[in-house]
Structure formats: C-alpha cells, structure tokens
Amino acid sequence: MIKKGFLANGEMLGWEPEKLASFIRDTGYDCVELIGDIIFADGRDGKDFKAAADKYGIGISEILAQHDYVILDAAQRKDSVDATVMQVKKAADMGVRIVNLFTGPVPWMPDSIKVGQQVSMTDAWNMVFDAFDTIIPVAEKEGVKLAVENVWGMLAHDFYTNKYLNNYYNNAVLGVNLDPSHDVLYGNTDMSFLVKSWGDKIFHVHVKDAVGVAEPGKFVFPLLDEGNVDFRTFFDALKEIGYEGCASVEFESWAYRNKTLGGSHAATAEPMLRVLEKYI
C-alpha cells in the first residue's frame, strides 16, 4: 500500500525530533520527509530524528538535499556538490535510503543565473553532469537512491528534461521524485502517462497541486484538489504500477497558510491528510 507522508516545513523545522515524530504519528501519517540543511545543520548527524521516528513508529521517507549545480563560480558549485555528498552519506548513516536532488538554477533566488543568457544550455548541462559524476558513485557506495525532482524554471524542469538526465546515466540509483505539480505548469497533465512512463524509476512522490504556467507570478500551488492535477488518475496509475513508497504532502499554499492558519504549517497537515486518504 502507498504510504502517507508529510514534508515538515515552517515552524516545524524548529521542533525537537520527538515532538515532530509524535505529531506526524498522531495526525495519522506513516512517514515524514526531512530537509537535510536543517537536520544536518551545525555538524549534526540526524540520528536523533531517526531515533524519534523509530520510537513513534513512523518512517523517514526521504531527505531533501536540494542544491544548485548551475552556478558560474566553480568554488560555489563545488560547495553545492560537497554539501550533497555529505548529506547523502549522513542519510545512509541514518538508514534513510532515498535522497531528493534537483539541478538548479534556482529561479526564486535573486542571483540565479539565466540559462541561454549568462550560460549556454551546453555549459549548464555540463555543470549538472559534473556534479552527478561525483554524487552518483557516492550514492552507489552508500546504498542510497537519488530521486531527482524536476522543478519549474530549472534545467530539469519537467518530465522530458528529467528523463534526459536519467537516460544520460541509465543508472539504477538514479530515479525521480515525482511531483506532478511542476509538470502541470508545463502543460503535461496526463497523469497516467507520467506515472507509467517513469514506472519503477519513481523512488518517491510529492503530493502538490498547481494552476497556471511556469513563469514567476503566473502560477500558484493551491490546496490539494483545487488545481489542475488529476489526483484520481495519478493515484490509480501509481497503484497499477505497484508503487508502495511514500506519497508526501508538500504544502506550498503560502498565502492560505499565512492568512487563514495564522502562519502555522502544522495546521495544514490534518486537512491535507483527509484529501490524501481519499485517493490512497
């Protein structure tokens, strides 16, 4: 059966591990998704989160080690790769076997470079390949799967560009964190096609809705079932291919959270679980 998960964010990032794990369990989720920059900050190893998760009977579905590899400065780019390698190793030491990556450039950062203007498409992809040439052997050695998430505005931004990256390596440890919201922004709305085309390369799933087009200020990630993702078809296809991993709610309806829920990210967990349960 598909597992129900939640990506901890907002004020939850400051919670102690046991408070977070007990909240996830008591709300009704099976697993929690954690951000590497938070749980590994200041040299921490994240094992306190693993111990808390084990105590409360939940899983840690994935560690987000999302770092930009499309950076002009070679030293900064190396820092991103080194940070990723460190987080892959620490995830393995925790017993977490899936790590989420993206390619960059990060479009919401003010100093993000523009592919085609400040750097050619060829050079941008070579930056990503150089990064993955280093990261993949580490993942192989550590027994970790790398779930690449295609994200709006990035080099790997939809099914086709992520597929290009995956096909370039054709490596068993490289797959996808399937987030349908980003594909919808590029007009890829056939959920059955997306799921079945990725097949067993789906290592992890994000549950997030979207409406609009992939340009700054022209889209939102609304509440689940209020956008253009056909979740019924999406989950039916996941069941058909035999996916039994985690489907993790990634809540990014920031205006709703801030205006209606007083800025509490934790307050989004229960109502989003009710939607998720309809499909699982």
N, C-alpha and C positions, 0 to 999 in steps of 0.2 A: 504493500500500500504506500502511496505517496505520503511523505511526512510533512507536517505543517510547521513552518518556521517563521521567525521574525528577526529582522535586522535591527539590532539595538542602535539607537541614534539619539540625538538631542540630549536631554538631561540624563538619560540612561547611561551615557558614556562615563559619567562621574560616579555611578553606583559601585558599591563594593560587589565583588563576584557573587557572594551568596544572595545578596538582595536581588541581583539581576536574575540568577538562576531560579530562585523561588518564584519570582514574578512571572517568568516565562512559563514555568510549570503550572502555577496556579491559574494563569489566564487560559491555559488549555493547549499550548503549543508543545510540539515534540522536540523542537530544536531551536537554537539561537545562532545567529550569524554575527561575527565579531569583526571589528576593524583593527587591522594589525598595528597601525600607527598609535592606537590607544592602548591596546593590551600589552604591547611590547615597548611602550614609552619608558625612557629613563633606564634602559637595560633590563627591564623585566622580561621574564620568560613565558608569561601567560599561563603557567601551570596552576596558579590559584583559580583561574577561570575554569580550567579543566576539572580540578578537584570539586569545585562547586557544582559544575554541570553533572558530574558523576553522582554527587551526593543527592541531588534533586531529580535524578533520573531523566535528564534531557541530554540531547546531543549537541555538539558544536558542529554545525553543518559545513561551515566554510569560514576561512579567514580572508578578509579583503586586504590584499597587498597591492593596491592600485597606485602605480607610479608612472609618471610621464617619461616616455623614452624618445619623444620627438622634441629635442632640445638642442639648440645650436651650440651651446657651451659644452664641450666634451667632458669637462670635470663635473659639471652638474648632471650630465647624462649618466656618467659613471656612478655618481652618488645614488641616482634612482635605481640603477641595476644592483648596486651593492645592498641597498635597503631591501629590495625584493628578495635577493638571495638570503639575506639574514632572516627575513620573515618566513620564507619557505622552510628554512632549517628549523626555526623555532616552532613553526606549526607542526612539523614532523615530530619534534621532541615532545610536543603536547599530545601527539596521537591523532592530530587532525590531518586528514589526507586530501583535502581539496583547498586550493588557494586560488582566489579570484584575481585576475590581472586585467588591465586594459592597455591600450597602446599609447594614448596621447595623440596629438597635443590636447591639453585640457581646455576646452573652449570657454569655460566660465572664469578662467583666470585672466586678469587684465594683460599680463605679459606673454600670453600664449602666442606661439608663432603661427603664421598662416601658411599652410601648405599651398604651393603654387605661386606664392608671393615672396616669402622670405626664404623658402627652401623648396626645392623641386620635389615632385612626387617620388622620383627615384631615390633621392637622398633621404627623404623621410622614411621610406620603407627600409632602406639600408640601415638606418638608425635602429628601427624596430628589430630587424633581423640580427643585428649585432647584439642587441640586448637579449633576445631569445636564444641566441647561440650560447650565451653564458648561463642563462637561467634554466634551460631545459635539462642539461646534464646534471645540474644540482637536484632538480626535481626527480629525475630518474634514480639518482643515487639514494635520495631520501624516501622514495616511495610515495611521492606526492603527485597528485593530478593538478594540472594548471587549467583552470576554467576561464577562458578569455571572454570578457563581456564586450560586445560591440556597443559603443556609446555615441550618441548624437555628436556630430562635429569633430569626431576623432578620425584617425586614419582608418582603423577598423570600426566602422560606424553602423553597419547593417549586416544582414545575412551574407551578402556576396563578398564584402570586403573581409569579414571574419573568416569566411570559407577560404578565401585566398590565402590568408595567413596559416590556417590549419592545413590546407593542402600543400603549402610550401614545405612544411616539415613532415607531414604524414607520420606523426609520432604518437605512440599510444598514450603518453602522458599529457598530450595537448588536446583540449576539447573546448567546450563552450559553457559559459554561464548564460543560459537562455533567458533574456529579459525581453518579452515581446513588445514592450512599450517603445523601445528605440526603433525597432523595425517598423512599427506602425507610423512613426513620424516620417519615414521614408517611403510610405505607401505599400509596404509589404504586410498586407492584412490577412493573408491566407495562413491561418494558424496551423492547419493540418500540414500544409507544405513545409512550413518552418520546422515543426517538430519532427516530421518523418524524414526530412532531408538531413537533419542533424543526427537523428537516431541515437545510437549508443555513444555518440560524442557529447551528449548532454550530460555533464557532470553535476550540474546544479541549476536551479531555476529561481529567478526573481519574479515575483508577482506584483506587477505595477501596471497601471492603465495610462493611456495617453490620448491626447487630442491636439491636432494642429499639425504644423510642419516643422522640420528640423532647422529652424532659424531662430536666433535669440529674440525673445519677446513674442514669438508667434506660436507657442505651444505651452501646454501645462500637463502635469501629471496629476489628474484628478483622483477622487476616491475610486476605489475599485467598482467596476460596473457603470461608471459614469463617462467612460471614454470610448475609444474605438477598438479595444482589444476584445475579441470574441472568446471569452474565457471558457465557455462551454465546449466549443470546438477544441480549444487549446488543451484543456484537461482530458477530454475524451481521447485526443491523439496521444497524449503522454501515457495514458493507461493502455492504449493499443500497442505502443512500442515496449511496454513493460517497464517504464520508468518507475523506480521505487525510492528515489532520492528525496531531497528536501525541496519543497516549494516555499520560498521565503518571502514574506511580505516586505517590500521595500517602500516605505511610506514617504512620499515626497510632495504631498499636498500642503506646502508650507503655509499658504495663506489661511487655509481651513484650520490647520493645527494652531496657528498663532492667534487667529481671531475668534475661533469658536471653542477651542480647547485650552485656551489660556497658555499656549506655548508648550503644553505637555505632550511629549512624544509617546510616553507610556499610555496615555489616554486613547491613542489610536489603535492599540493592539487588540482590544476586545471587539470593537465593531468590525475591524478588518478580518478577524478570525471568523466571524459569523458569515461573511461573504465567502471566504476561502472554503469553509465547511460545505457550502452548497455544491461545490464542484468536486471536492475530494470525497 
